[in-house]
Amino acid sequence: MLDVFEFRAREGDDGYRIEGMMWTGGDIDRAVIALDAEGAFGEAAESIKIDGYWSHAINPWFNLQLGARHDLRPDPERTYALVGLQGVLPYWIEGEGQLFVSNKGDVHLSATASHDLRVTQRLVVEPKVELDVALQDVPELGIGAGFDKVKLSARARYALARNFAPYIGISWERKLGGSADFARLAGEKSSVVSLLVGLRAWF
């Protein structure tokens, strides 16, 4: 599944984001490999994360995740143990929460929530919120303890076929607390707004 494959128009350098996954298995147990990458054109990627985990259905609504994540970017590279919970919350909100413990001992939390608002049979608007939290400062990665960053986005996609849906949207990202301080010291912006054009596809 290619969930996000998009061009990001923003002040300064235009960028991209890619989110996708592949899996094998059934409804109860699956082996999953997931990719999340983003950056600006003409520069080294800002972030490349590869997850590998076992997903087990603990009831009809939620899946337990156990595995690992390796960050190729940013430098220095990190490897994390991963424990997560993914499923459907009330009002058909799709949610995911994950806990990461790195090989250096730093601990991070991430949470996402999204909901498909069906306008017509083919047109869907998907608002999404993503939040990252760090339990300690990680200066070499520009991460401050506490709330690290928040991302708010909305994408309107139109299904040209059952498994092929181009979309447009908008996103706002902001680094928070100590992470915002690290960004300013590095001469970077702590917040950015992007216009999105992309594709969602599954096979």
C-alpha positions as CSV (number, residue, x, y, z in Angstrom):
1,M,0.0,0.0,0.0
2,L,1.3,3.5,-1.0
3,D,-0.6,5.6,1.5
4,V,1.2,8.9,0.8
5,F,3.2,9.7,-2.3
6,E,3.2,13.5,-2.6
7,F,4.9,16.7,-3.8
8,R,5.0,19.5,-1.2
9,A,5.0,23.1,-2.3
10,R,6.2,25.3,0.5
11,E,8.1,28.5,1.1
12,G,11.8,27.9,0.5
13,D,12.6,24.4,-0.9
14,D,9.8,22.3,-2.3
15,G,9.7,18.8,-0.9
16,Y,8.2,15.3,-0.9
17,R,6.9,12.7,1.5
18,I,6.5,9.0,1.0
19,E,4.6,6.6,3.3
20,G,4.0,3.0,2.3
21,M,3.9,-0.6,3.6
22,M,3.8,-4.1,2.5
23,W,2.8,-7.2,4.4
24,T,2.3,-10.9,4.3
25,G,-0.1,-13.0,6.4
26,G,-3.7,-13.0,7.3
27,D,-6.2,-11.2,9.4
28,I,-4.8,-12.4,12.8
29,D,-1.0,-12.3,12.2
30,R,1.0,-10.3,9.7
31,A,4.6,-9.5,9.0
32,V,4.9,-5.8,8.0
33,I,7.6,-3.7,6.5
34,A,6.8,0.1,6.5
35,L,8.7,3.1,5.0
36,D,8.3,6.8,5.9
37,A,10.6,9.3,4.1
38,E,10.6,13.0,3.5
39,G,12.8,15.8,2.5
40,A,13.5,18.7,0.1
41,F,14.4,18.2,-3.6
42,G,18.1,18.6,-4.3
43,E,19.1,17.9,-0.7
44,A,19.8,14.8,1.4
45,A,16.6,13.4,2.8
46,E,15.5,14.9,6.1
47,S,14.1,11.6,7.4
48,I,14.1,7.9,6.3
49,K,12.5,5.4,8.7
50,I,12.0,1.7,8.0
51,D,9.8,-0.4,10.4
52,G,9.7,-4.1,10.5
53,Y,7.2,-5.7,12.9
54,W,4.8,-8.5,13.7
55,S,1.1,-7.4,13.9
56,H,-1.3,-9.5,15.9
57,A,-5.0,-8.9,16.2
58,I,-5.9,-8.9,19.9
59,N,-9.6,-8.3,19.2
60,P,-11.7,-7.3,16.2
61,W,-10.7,-3.6,16.5
62,F,-7.0,-3.5,17.6
63,N,-3.7,-4.9,16.5
64,L,-0.6,-5.3,18.7
65,Q,2.7,-4.4,17.0
66,L,6.1,-5.8,18.1
67,G,9.3,-5.2,16.1
68,A,12.0,-2.6,15.3
69,R,12.6,0.6,13.5
70,H,15.8,1.8,11.8
71,D,16.4,5.5,11.0
72,L,18.7,6.0,8.0
73,R,18.2,9.7,8.3
74,P,18.8,12.0,10.1
75,D,22.4,11.4,11.1
76,P,23.5,9.7,13.3
77,E,21.5,6.6,12.4
78,R,19.4,5.0,15.2
79,T,17.8,1.6,15.7
80,Y,14.8,1.3,18.0
81,A,12.7,-1.4,19.6
82,L,9.1,-0.9,18.7
83,V,5.9,-1.6,20.6
84,G,2.6,-0.3,19.2
85,L,-1.2,-0.5,19.1
86,Q,-3.1,0.2,16.0
87,G,-6.9,0.1,15.4
88,V,-10.2,1.8,15.1
89,L,-11.4,4.2,17.8
90,P,-15.0,5.3,18.4
91,Y,-16.6,7.2,15.5
92,W,-14.4,5.2,13.0
93,I,-11.3,7.2,13.8
94,E,-8.2,5.3,12.8
95,G,-5.5,5.5,15.4
96,E,-2.0,4.3,16.1
97,G,0.3,4.7,19.1
98,Q,3.9,3.5,19.2
99,L,6.7,3.5,21.8
100,F,10.3,3.4,20.7
101,V,13.5,2.7,22.7
102,S,16.8,3.3,20.8
103,N,20.1,1.5,21.0
104,K,21.3,4.6,22.8
105,G,18.6,4.4,25.5
106,D,16.5,7.4,24.4
107,V,12.7,6.9,24.5
108,H,10.2,8.3,22.1
109,L,6.4,8.1,21.6
110,S,4.3,8.8,18.5
111,A,0.6,8.9,17.9
112,T,-1.5,9.4,14.8
113,A,-5.3,9.7,14.3
114,S,-7.2,10.1,11.0
115,H,-10.7,9.8,9.7
116,D,-12.2,9.4,6.3
117,L,-15.1,11.8,5.6
118,R,-16.9,10.4,2.6
119,V,-18.4,13.3,0.5
120,T,-19.4,11.0,-2.3
121,Q,-18.7,7.4,-3.2
122,R,-15.5,8.5,-4.9
123,L,-14.5,11.7,-3.1
124,V,-13.1,11.4,0.5
125,V,-11.6,14.1,2.7
126,E,-9.1,12.8,5.3
127,P,-8.0,15.0,8.2
128,K,-5.0,13.7,10.1
129,V,-3.0,14.6,13.2
130,E,0.4,13.3,14.2
131,L,2.2,14.0,17.5
132,D,5.8,13.0,18.6
133,V,7.0,13.1,22.2
134,A,10.6,12.6,23.5
135,L,11.3,11.6,27.1
136,Q,14.8,13.2,27.0
137,D,16.9,15.6,25.0
138,V,18.7,14.1,22.0
139,P,20.9,17.1,20.9
140,E,22.6,15.2,18.1
141,L,19.2,14.6,16.4
142,G,17.9,18.1,17.3
143,I,15.2,16.7,19.6
144,G,14.2,18.3,22.9
145,A,12.5,16.6,25.8
146,G,8.7,16.8,25.9
147,F,6.5,17.5,22.9
148,D,8.8,17.2,19.9
149,K,6.5,18.1,17.0
150,V,3.0,18.2,15.7
151,K,1.6,17.7,12.2
152,L,-1.9,18.6,11.1
153,S,-3.0,17.8,7.5
154,A,-6.1,17.3,5.4
155,R,-6.2,15.6,2.0
156,A,-9.1,15.3,-0.4
157,R,-8.7,12.3,-2.7
158,Y,-10.8,11.1,-5.6
159,A,-10.9,7.5,-6.5
160,L,-10.4,7.1,-10.3
161,A,-10.4,3.4,-9.7
162,R,-10.9,1.2,-6.7
163,N,-7.2,1.2,-5.8
164,F,-6.0,4.5,-7.4
165,A,-6.8,7.9,-5.9
166,P,-5.0,11.2,-6.6
167,Y,-5.4,13.9,-4.0
168,I,-4.7,17.5,-3.1
169,G,-4.3,18.9,0.5
170,I,-2.6,21.1,2.9
171,S,-0.4,20.4,6.0
172,W,1.1,22.4,8.9
173,E,4.1,21.1,10.8
174,R,5.6,22.7,13.9
175,K,8.5,21.7,16.2
176,L,7.8,22.3,19.8
177,G,9.7,23.2,23.0
178,G,13.3,22.2,23.0
179,S,13.1,20.8,19.4
180,A,12.0,24.3,18.2
181,D,15.0,25.8,20.0
182,F,17.4,23.4,18.4
183,A,15.9,24.2,15.0
184,R,16.3,27.9,15.5
185,L,19.9,27.4,16.6
186,A,20.5,25.5,13.3
187,G,19.0,28.3,11.3
188,E,15.8,26.3,10.5
189,K,12.2,27.3,10.7
190,S,10.2,25.8,13.6
191,S,7.0,25.6,11.5
192,V,6.1,25.2,7.8
193,V,2.9,25.1,5.8
194,S,2.8,23.0,2.6
195,L,0.4,22.5,-0.2
196,L,0.1,18.9,-1.2
197,V,-0.4,17.0,-4.5
198,G,-0.1,13.3,-4.4
199,L,-1.4,9.8,-5.0
200,R,-2.8,7.0,-2.8
201,A,-2.7,3.5,-4.2
202,W,-2.9,-0.1,-3.0
203,F,-2.4,-3.4,-4.6
